[in-house]
């Protein structure tokens, strides 16, 4: 698998720009004595009123000429050169990214693939990533996105007996006549031990900080969700499956639009990214038509743009390219894919988050 999961990150949606403020001067002091107005003074007064009204119209919120709010997009990625180093980039529009820190973070051991980033209420930035070291995921934090402090690896609890899986794995426990930890597709895992924990993704839902990750007991991957149990993000709930997505799905990321949860996940059998919706973050999810993103893509990352549209980034891992596609109708339809300028061919499975600049 070529590390592919992001943002946001759990994804923070940009809020509307604040209303423009019209500051009026101090009230004029008027003489109460009778005033005789000439034609010239009447015309001048009317002109001043018209100019004042025009000024108010220009300053009115919602004017079509108003500048969009300023947002900053932060991307964290590993590269074709190294999956032991995390690079950090930023952009003002989600398209043109510039480096903030190359090789900004290297864990003390293992890999830093599929990083995902978000900013917590304590003001710090946190990343989680695939370590490549079996059933554990890595964490690090930073105050400036450049200097990172490792938080160590978190071993996913051995809690997942009967986790759904496939019969294609190499687990040590299997029914007679079958190999792997499960005898058939979507059948129960007969092993209680998680053997792989990959592609963790932040997802913040209200005041709950979650990580969505892909787990395997020796067979196919299944998306699960863990919730932080305390503010330091060092203690987590047991994994809960995202019902309805099923076995053999990896690189799952979720965003919430209104009251609907949208999951984007790679079908490992067919090698394309699918789209599913639910009324709860843990499901049950139902699949809906995805965009025409092609096959052999993975690592979806979804973020909202300054104009309110949504963008999905995709790692075309066999072509060495990074693609993106936009939706302007609430994730229902998508534009044709385009190649991400500058970083396509360099960055691999990355995460993206948005915040006010």
Buried (B, 14 or more C-beta within 10 A) or exposed (E): BBBBBBBBBBBBEBEEBEEEEEEEEEEEEEEEEEEEEEEEEEEEEEEEEEEEEEEEEEBEEEEEEEEEEEBBBBBBBBBEEBBBBBBBBBBBEBBBBEEBBEEBBBBEEBBBBBBBBBBBEEEBBBBBBBBBBBBBBBBBBBEEBEEBEBBEBBEBEEBBEEBBBBBBBEBEBBEEEEBBBBBBBBBBBBBBBBBBBBBBBBBBBEEEBBBBBBBBBBBBBBBBBBBBEEEEBEEBBEBBBBBBBBBBBBBBBBBBBEEEBBBBBBBBEEBBBBBBBBEEBBBEBEBEEBBEBBEEBBBBBBBBBBEEBBBBBBBBBEBEBBBBBBBBEEBEEBBEBEBBEBBBBBBBBBBBBBBEE
